Amino acid sequence: MRDPRQKKLAGILVDYSTRVRAGDIVFLRYGEGTPPEFVREIQARCLERGARYVRLDFVDSDLSRDYLRLASPAALKYFPRFELEFMKEVDVFIGVGAPLNSRVFAGIPGKVLAARSRLLRPIQDERVSRTRWVVTRYPTQGQAQEAGMSFSDFEEFYFRACNIDWARIRVKQAALARLLGRARHCRISAPDTDLSFSLEGMPAVSCHGERNMPDGEVFTAPVVGTVEGHIRFNTICDCAGQRVTNPRFEFRKGRVVKAEAEGGQSELDAVLATDSGARVPGEFSFGLNRRLTRPLGSTLFDEKIAGSIHLALGSAYEDCDNGNRSAIHWDMVRLMRDGEVYLDGKLVQRRGRFLPEKLRALNRN
């Protein structure tokens, strides 16, 4: 039986997020937990819109893990140039992650994952900078278990956070994008957190369903070299399957100089050792999706929680580029129910709620 929620989301991904049109080459990558019916809905919608070609790319996480575990050093260093060449032909990329086991890569050494990320970075850069792309993470039993929810409840939670009027959200978030884009300085204050940085000359970008699904954030980037102080994140922070619990960072002259975590210290150290840019922030953002109410341990969801902020170590995005480059982009989320955010010395958010009149609509559904 066809699920109308799948059909609606497929329409959003194809018609709104990626705007598939006649002649497009579409790359549809999906994980092992993705229902065939959902893949069929996306493919059909792409072809109805006139796509010239739809490549279906099935990814099995267990097989990917086996490759990393069994491959020789030469195999791990092989760069699949043909994948880069194909990506140069792609107009639209739609990625549907659906891990049956969200910790499938837990046994793989962090240095192996980091090296692989560095190797494949040119393919990701080509996708991010040149295609019309969107990624989502379809519900699975494993994700529901991680979230402490039944599968049916988690599935409903997912569709409620995705199947909304994103054009309306774009309008709603515009005021914050304007304010953040004009700001020159930011300070974050909370228990075990006092962090400040310059935003001088940096734009702000509203994210409203065009790249991530679910979505709902406004982001900018700290000026390189200006981040000072310390911050304690209060969620599980996932990076390429490496889970770090409540990490704490100290910054001096824009770089992490000390890092510790309540869980996953070795994984944290491995991520920071990826390259020089891995210790430098490339993004700062406000989470704004009011249908996401609590952390799940999945970055794609948690970074959008209304009343949260996140800071990303690693590469900046092209549309808000502070110049930092890295093989990683690691978003770490802090719920601000016990904190405050100041822009240019003015308090704009307290305990996760915006105070300026022009931003108060973001406090409501």
N, C-alpha and C positions, 0 to 999 in steps of 0.2 A: 504494500500500500504506500502510495506516495505521500510524503510528509510536506504539507504546505509551507512549513517553516523553512525547509531546505530550498524549496522553490523560490521563496521570497529572498533568502540570503544569496542564492546563486544570482538572482537578478541584480541585487545590490553590488556584488563583486564584479559582475560583467558590465552592467550598464552605468553604474555610478562610480565605483572605485577605479576601474581600468578603462572604461569608455571604449570597449571593443567596437571596431568599425570594419567596414568592408576592406579586404586586402590584408588585414593584420595576420601576423604569425604569432600564435599564442603558445606559451609554454606552461602547461598545467602539471605541477609536481604535487603528489599527494602521498601521505604516509599510510602505513599498514592498517590503521584503524579507521580510515575514511570509508564511509558507506558507499558502495558502488552507485547507489541511487543519487547521491550528492554529486559525484563525479559526472554522472550522466546528465544531471541538470545543468552543470556548468558548461560541459562540452556542447550540449544542445543549444544553450543560449548563445555561446560564442559563434556557432555555425549559423544560427538564425540571424545574427548581426553581420554576417558576411565574412567571417574569418577565412583566410585562405588556407590555413593549416593549423591544427591543434595537436601539439605533441603531448602525449600522456606519459608521464615519468613517475613510475611507482618506486617508492623508497621504503625498504624494510629496515628498521632500526637494528634488529638483531643481526642481520647480514652486514650492515655497516659496522657494527661493533666487531664482528668476526674478522672483517677486513683489517681493521686497526690492530686487532690482537694477533693476527696470523701473518700479516704482510711482512716481507723482508724490508730492510732499510731502503733498498733500491725501489721497491714498490711504493713505500710511503713517500718517497721523494719524487715519484713520477707525476708530472704535471699534465693533465688531460687537455691538451691544447685544442682538441676538437670540440670540447665543451665550450671553451671560450669563443671559438669561431662561430659555433651555433648561436651562442648568446648574442653575438653581434648582429645576428639576423632577426632576433626576437623583438617584437613590438610590445607584447604584453606578457607579464609573468604573474601567475596566480599560484601561490604556495599554500597547501593545506596540510599542516602538520597534524598528526593524530597518533601520538605515541601510546602504545599499549602499556609500556613501562617507562615512566618519565625518568627513571634512574638507570636506563640501559647502559649508559657510558660510564657509570660510576667506577668500574674496575679498570678503566683505561687511564694510564698515567697522564697527569695534566700536561706534561711537556710534550707528549705525543699529540694531544688535542691541539695544543697551541701551535706546534709546528705545522700540523695539517691546516689549521686556520690561516696561517701565514702563506702557505703554499697556494691555497685556493682563493686567496683574497682578490686577485685580478678578475676572477669570474664574478664574484659578488659585487665588486666595484662596477663592473660593466652592467650588471643587472640593475643596481641601485641608481646609477647615474644616467642610464640611457633608456630603460624600458619604463612603461607604465605598469607598476607592480603593486601587488597587495598580498599580504600573508595573513593567515588565520590559523587557529588550532582547534580542530573539531573535537568534540567531547568523546572520551573513551572511558571504559570502566576504570582503568588505571588512574586517569586524571580525577575522576569522581572520588576514588578512594583517597587520593592525596588530599583532596579538598574536604574530606570528611562528609561527603554528601552521597545520597543515592544517585544512581546513574540518571534516572528520570528527572530528579531535581536539578542535577548539574546540567543536563541537556537544556532544561527550561531556562536556567540561569544564563547559559551561553546565548541562546536565541534572544532572550530579553535584552541582553547587552549589545547585540549585533543588529537585530532587525528593528531599527529605529530610523527616524527621519533625519538623515545626516546633513541634509541641506539646512534644516532648521538649527542643528547643532553648530554649523559653520557660522551662522548669524549670531548665535548666542555667545560664541567664544571670541568674536571679533574685538570686543572691548578690551579683553585681557591681552590679546595679541598686540593691540595698539599701545597699551600701557607698558607692557614688558619690552616692546620694541623701542620705546623712548627712554627706558630706565638706564641709568649709568652705573648703578651699584646695587648689590643684593646682599642681604644678611639673613641667615637662618639661625634661629635661637630656639633651643629646646633642651630638656635634660641630656647631659653629656654631649651637647651639640652647640657649637658657636662657630659658624662658618661664614666667611664673607668673600666676595669677589667682585671684580669689575665686569660690567656689561657694556662698557663704552664702545659705541660703534657697531654692536651686534644686533642683527634683526631678531624678530620673534616670528615663529611659525605656528599657525593653528592646524591641528591634526583632527580631521573630522570625517574619517571613514575612507580616505583615499589610499592609505598605505597599510594600516593595521586594522584588523577586525577581531575583537572590538577595538574601538578607538576612543578618543576624547582626551586631548591634552593640548597644551600650548608650551612650546619649548624655545629655548635660546641656547647660547653657549657662553661659558665664562671666558673672558680674555685670558689667553695663555700667560702663565707666570704670575697671576694675581690672586689665586685661591690661597687663603690663609685660614688657619684654625683647625677645628676637628669636628667630626660628625659621626654619630652612632646611628646606623640604620636599624630598623626594628622589624625586618621581615627576612624570610629566606630569599637569598639572592642567587639566581641560577645563571650560570654562564657555560654554554655548550655542555650541559649535563652535569657540570660541577656545582654542587650546592653548598653555599656558605651561609651560615646562620648569624644574623645580627652583627655584621662586620663593623669595625670602627677604624676610621682613618684620620691620621694627622697630616696636614698639608703645610708645606713651607715653600714660598716662591712658586706656587702653582703645581707642585709635585707631591705625591704621596711619599712621606718620609718614615711613616710607621703605620703598620696595618696589623690588626688582630681580629679574631672572630670567636664567637662562642662555640661555633662548630664549623669544621671544614678549613682549619688553618692551612694545611698542606695544599689544599685546592686553591685557596686564596693566594698563597705564595706563588703557585704555578702560573696563575693567571697574570699576576703582576710581573712575572718574569718573561712574559711573551715577547716584549720588545720595549724600547724606550718610551714610546707613546702610551703604553698601558698604564702608566702612573699619572697621566695627565687627563683631567676632565675634558670631554668633548661635547657635553650637553648638560643643561639644567632644565627641568620641566615641572609644570603643575599637572597633576592628574585631575580629570574633570568628569569622568563618567559616573553619574549618580546611580546607575544600575549595578555598579560594581561596589560592593560594600565592605568586603573583607579580603585579606590576602589569601591566595591559593598556593603560593610557591611557584607560580608560573609568571614570568616577567611580562608576557604579552597581556595578561590580565591585570596583574598587580600594579604596573606602572600607570594604569588609567584610573585607579581608584580615586573617586572624589575625596578631596581632603588630604591627598598625599602629594609629596614632591619626589622627584628622583634625580639623581646625579649619575651620569654615565662616564666611566673611565674609558679612554681609547678614542677612536676616530670620531671626528665631528662629521655632521652631515653636510652635503654640498650646499644646501639652501640656507645653512646657518653655520658657516665655516670659520672656525677660529684658528685653523691651520694645523691642528693636531692630527697626526696620522698613526695608525696602529692596525694590527691584524684583528683587534677585538673592538667591540663596542658593548660595554657591560653596564646595563642599567641596574642601579641599586635603589630600592624604594624605602622611603621613610614616611610612615603615617604621621600626620602633623596634628593629631588630636590633642597633643600636649605641647604644641609649639607655636611659634610665630615666624612670619616672613615679612621682611622690610624691603621696600624698594626706594632707593634714594632717601633713606632715613624715615620713610613713612610706613606705618604698619598697614599692610594690605590684607594679611590673612592671620587669623587667630583661631587656634584649635580647629583648623581645617575649614574655616568659613571665611569668605571674603567680606571685608568691611566697607570698602567704597561703594556708594550707592550704585554706580554704573556697573559694578561687578556682582551685585547681589542676586541677579538672575541665575548665576552659576551655583547658588546654594539651593536652588529648587529643581525638581525634576522637570 
